[in-house]
């Protein structure tokens, strides 16, 4: 099955609402809270949203596999 490779760097520190990326957006290992806009939630969910958004924005690239 073909897939698109997405760089996971900073996906759990990047705010999908306002775009702010900062290590302090992760006050604990499991939680995300944006220091700029206040968006909060489980860090894994936020990372998944960011990976999904990166996948969608990379349409047109050649899939791997």
Secondary structure, 3 states (H helix, E strand, C coil): CCECCCCCCCCCCECCCCCCECHHHCCCCCEEECCCCCCEEEHHHHHHHHHHHHHHHCCCCCCEC
